[in-house]
Amino acid sequence: MEAIDAVDNGVSEYDLNESPKYVVNTCLSSRIKRLNLNWMDSDQSSDRENELFLQAMALAGAEFLDNVNYYAKSWLPARSIVMESLVARESVDSNGEIIKLSRPCPVRHNPQCIKLILLDFSGYC
C-alpha cells in the first residue's frame, strides 16, 4: 500500500538529483494508469470511462487479493516456522548458533525473521 500511495502522491522512490538506472512501468499504478481513456479513442463517453474504471477496480482488487493470499498462505506460515526454529535453536546447538528449520520455507522473503536472527546473533555475524 505504501508504494501505491507514494506513486499516487508523486513521491519519488529515488533521489531526484540522480537519474534512475531503469524505469518500472509494469507496476500496479502504471497498469491502472493505462486504463484511463486514450485521447485517440473515438468513444470519450462517461459510459466508456466508467467501464475502464471498473476494469481498473477489478485489476487493483485482484492484485490486493493475490497479496493477501500470498501473505496468509506462504509468508506468515514461513515466518512461524522460522520463529519456532529460532526459539528451539538451543535444542539443536547448545550455543544457540545453529537454527534447524522444521521444514523448508522461503526465509529470504521474511526480512523481519532475518533481522531477528541477525540481532540475536549480532556477535556472530
Contacts in CASP RR format, 6 or more apart in sequence:
PFRMAT RR
TARGET T0000
AUTHOR 0000-0000-0000
METHOD contacts of the structure
MODEL  1
MEAIDAVDNGVSEYDLNESPKYVVNTCLSSRIKRLNLNWMDSDQSSDREN
ELFLQAMALAGAEFLDNVNYYAKSWLPARSIVMESLVARESVDSNGEIIK
LSRPCPVRHNPQCIKLILLDFSGYC
3 13 0 8 1.000
3 27 0 8 1.000
3 29 0 8 1.000
4 28 0 8 1.000
4 29 0 8 1.000
6 13 0 8 1.000
7 27 0 8 1.000
7 29 0 8 1.000
8 29 0 8 1.000
14 20 0 8 1.000
24 30 0 8 1.000
28 59 0 8 1.000
28 60 0 8 1.000
28 63 0 8 1.000
31 59 0 8 1.000
32 56 0 8 1.000
32 59 0 8 1.000
32 60 0 8 1.000
35 52 0 8 1.000
35 53 0 8 1.000
35 55 0 8 1.000
35 56 0 8 1.000
35 59 0 8 1.000
36 52 0 8 1.000
37 44 0 8 1.000
37 48 0 8 1.000
37 49 0 8 1.000
37 52 0 8 1.000
41 48 0 8 1.000
74 106 0 8 1.000
74 109 0 8 1.000
75 106 0 8 1.000
75 109 0 8 1.000
75 110 0 8 1.000
77 105 0 8 1.000
78 105 0 8 1.000
78 106 0 8 1.000
78 107 0 8 1.000
78 109 0 8 1.000
78 110 0 8 1.000
78 113 0 8 1.000
79 110 0 8 1.000
79 112 0 8 1.000
79 113 0 8 1.000
81 101 0 8 1.000
81 102 0 8 1.000
81 103 0 8 1.000
81 105 0 8 1.000
82 99 0 8 1.000
82 101 0 8 1.000
82 105 0 8 1.000
82 107 0 8 1.000
82 110 0 8 1.000
82 113 0 8 1.000
82 117 0 8 1.000
83 113 0 8 1.000
83 116 0 8 1.000
84 102 0 8 1.000
85 99 0 8 1.000
85 100 0 8 1.000
85 101 0 8 1.000
85 102 0 8 1.000
86 99 0 8 1.000
86 113 0 8 1.000
86 116 0 8 1.000
86 117 0 8 1.000
86 120 0 8 1.000
89 96 0 8 1.000
89 97 0 8 1.000
89 98 0 8 1.000
89 99 0 8 1.000
89 100 0 8 1.000
90 96 0 8 1.000
92 98 0 8 1.000
92 99 0 8 1.000
92 100 0 8 1.000
97 121 0 8 1.000
97 124 0 8 1.000
99 117 0 8 1.000
101 107 0 8 1.000
107 113 0 8 1.000
107 114 0 8 1.000
108 114 0 8 1.000
118 125 0 8 1.000
END
